């Protein structure tokens, strides 16, 4: 079986999930290929760079047309985003400055699996070029594929009909650019047989009512996988010694791809740990790119930087007494799963699919979103009760083993691929999980 994955980048939460699946399929004997738009060279089996880009000088008319189209698109976006929106948020429309057709090399597979493709595919040219008999699976890592262009709709339900009056535009209206983008997506996908995969039941429920997706889609919730050979508990004193952290006192950890990413709740985290009483002896432990906002933390803060090596990540999660996930929005958090796999309970914002992994009172505690006071309250509850932390750590490890283990994800995806392509396309010796998925 030949599976081609398309994901925009090599880093970030969606990329980590897609890469783990790709490498798990390779381990099962599947011919898997991971296509990405990063210009960074990456060594590994089956990784290839996407062929799309601005047309070269050998096609001056195509280049001129693409440039004009992008200028028009930028002017349109500038017009609608000028002013003060009701709320902030990422906006990634379905129009690119150049066509992104499915080339012969991309289409040379038994099944195409899309992941986070926001900002890299031009919907009209991509889906118009797709062979009608090529099976298509699409894993949603946020809401962008099912809305006009926003990545998180929060309490806005307009994506269910046709968008418009978009709260993240400065100049919203019934026929604003979000309504146009919603229509472009709907028309590009019309008539397509899509297998929609979501990592949380929360996102599956939203996908089912989206006005973008065509009739006849099948829906499956398949958790993003994690390797239990890479993420497991390390004795805390050893982990702290290896990382040069204090042997005593409470360590509360926070991680994000970028420590400057405000929607990931970094400000709430810093304000919350600063409220914990001095008797806790708190040290904040952060890891990710960039630097966290200055002047918000009044307790010692250790920054480990961006951690790529799973062994270092394992030490960081294990060294902490509590892991904090104060995101404003999450489909489902991989860092929370990784922390639980390493035996650390999680305090998290009650948003999106997070309660499916951070089960309040069982694997961690939930707090009100964007509320550092409530986050601090939850942290203090765990800080003052080591036995509760131990019970939650054990429960968290059990949940990860049962629902998030990488081999289970690969086998569920293989079972889905089989239903799309037929059992003859499976590699010899593959073993499928007997578990079914909601569809």
C-alpha positions, -999 to +999 in steps of 0.1 A: +000+000+000+013+034-009+002+063+013+011+099+006+007+124+035+006+162+029+014+184+059+025+220+056+055+218+079+079+196+098+075+212+132+045+220+153+018+199+169+001+187+136+035+179+121+045+159+151+013+139+149+016+134+111+053+124+113+046+099+141+019+083+119+041+083+088+070+066+107+047+042+123+033+031+089+069+026+077+075+004+107+045-017+096+058-022+061+036+004+044+051+026+016+045+059+033+057+093+020+055+126+039+052+157+017+059+191+032+065+227+022+095+234+045+126+245+027+147+231+055+165+199+044+153+169+065+169+135+065+146+106+070+129+079+050+100+090+029+103+128+034+099+150+003+094+186-004+062+198-022+068+210-057+046+241-055+058+276-057+057+308-078+061+300-115+096+306-129+107+332-154+102+306-181+065+312-177+062+350-176+025+350-182+018+325-155+040+345-131+023+377-139-011+362-135-001+347-102+013+380-090-019+399-099-041+373-082-020+375-050-020+413-050-058+413-054-061+388-025-038+408-002-058+440-009-090+421-002-077+407+031-063+441+041-097+458+034-116+434+056-091+431+083-087+468+087-102+480+120-108+465+154-122+429+153-143+415+181-116+390+188-081+380+175-073+348+157-056+332+127-072+336+093-060+313+065-081+315+033-083+289+005-067+311-022-029+309-028-008+331-051-002+302-074-020+270-084-012+239-064-023+210-086-018+173-076+012+164-097+019+129-110+044+123-082+019+134-055-009+113-071+013+082-074-002+065-044-031+043-034-045+068-009-039+105-002-039+116+035-041+153+041-032+168+075-026+205+083-026+220+048-037+256+057-016+282+039-002+257+014-030+245-009-051+265-033-085+248-030-098+253-065-067+241-084-058+213-059-092+195-057-100+201-094-068+182-103-074+153-081-084+120-098-120+112-088-111+076-079-082+085-056-093+078-019-089+108+003-085+109+041-082+142+059-071+145+095-083+178+110-059+193+135-080+225+141-112+240+127-097+257+096-108+230+071-144+233+083-148+271+085-144+299+060-108+305+072-106+308+110-087+282+129-109+283+160-145+295+159-150+296+197-187+305+202-193+315+165-216+290+147-217+307+113-194+281+098-224+257+099-242+277+072-219+300+052-199+322+075-201+360+070-201+385+099-168+371+109-157+382+144-120+382+136-124+407+107-122+444+113-149+450+086-174+421+090-205+418+070-230+393+056-209+389+024-175+395+038-144+376+028-152+348+052-184+341+033-165+341+000-139+318+014-165+294+028-182+293-006-148+286-024-141+257-001-177+242-004-176+244-042-141+229-044-151+199-022-185+193-038-189+157-049-158+145-031-160+113-010-140+123+021-130+103+051-127+129+079-105+120+109-104+140+141-082+134+172-111+144+195-148+137+196-153+174+202-139+183+168-158+154+152-191+169+164-182+203+149-171+187+116-204+169+113-224+202+113-200+222+090-214+238+059-181+234+041-179+196+039-200+178+013-228+153+019-217+117+023-185+123+044-176+096+068-163+107+102-138+089+125-122+099+158-086+084+159-064+097+187-029+111+178-004+084+188+025+086+211+054+062+215+056+047+250+091+037+242+100+074+241+076+088+267+075+071+301+082+082+337+118+089+348+125+090+385+120+127+395+153+132+414+172+117+384+154+139+359+160+170+379+196+162+384+201+156+346+185+190+338+202+209+366+169+217+383+163+222+421+161+189+439+135+203+463+103+224+459+074+223+435+082+224+397+053+235+374+061+230+337+047+246+306+056+239+269+046+253+235+061+254+200+066+291+208+068+305+243+057+339+229+024+324+215-002+343+236-032+320+227-013+291+242-018+308+276+017+317+285+006+348+303-020+330+323+007+304+332+032+330+344+006+349+364-008+317+380+026+303+392+033+337+407+002+334+429+013+302+446+025+307+482+061+309+491+058+277+511+055+257+479+090+267+468+078+270+432+101+269+401+086+274+367+100+252+340+093+262+303+105+248+270+099+259+234+111+284+209+114+321+216+112+337+251+082+340+273+069+375+281+091+393+306+080+408+339+051+385+346+067+358+367+078+365+403+092+330+409+124+315+395+119+305+358+141+279+340+139+279+302+152+248+285+147+262+250+133+242+221+135+205+228+136+182+198+151+151+214+123+129+229+148+119+257+152+155+268+114+160+265+109+129+287+132+143+314+115+177+313+080+162+317+092+138+344+110+164+364+078+184+369+052+179+397+025+195+376+022+203+339+001+234+329-019+237+297-037+271+299-045+273+262-073+295+249-083+268+224-071+233+218-084+204+196-066+180+219-032+186+234-002+164+225+019+180+253-008+170+278-007+134+266+031+134+267+031+148+303+006+121+314+027+094+297+056+106+318+036+104+351+028+141+356-007+152+362-020+182+342-038+214+351-056+227+320-081+251+306-115+236+300-115+241+262-121+221+231-112+184+233-089+189+263-114+173+288-111+141+268-075+137+280-074+159+311-103+143+329-112+165+358-104+149+391-090+118+374-059+127+353-058+163+363-078+194+370-096+218+347-098+256+351-118+283+335-102+295+303-081+327+304-084+328+342-050+328+360-067+329+394-086+297+387-055+281+372-036+290+404-064+275+425-061+242+406-023+242+409-025+248+446-049+219+451-023+196+435+006+212+452-009+206+486-018+169+480+011+147+468-011+116+471-037+131+447-009+139+423+003+103+425-032+089+419-037+112+389-003+103+375-012+066+376-046+072+360-030+094+333-005+067+324-034+042+321-054+065+298-024+071+275-017+033+273-053+026+264-062+054+240-030+072+227-004+045+221+012+049+187+007+013+175-030+016+181-033+047+160-014+032+132-036+001+132-068+021+133-055+041+103-046+010+085-081-003+091-095+029+076-072+027+046-084-009+041-120+002+040-110+028+013-087+007-008-096-029-001-077-055+019-055-064-011-037-031-008-025-039+027+011-050+032+016-087+039+016-095+076-002-064+088-023-069+118-054-047+122-069-037+155-103-052+162-115-019+176-140+000+155-143+037+151-173+059+151-183+068+115 
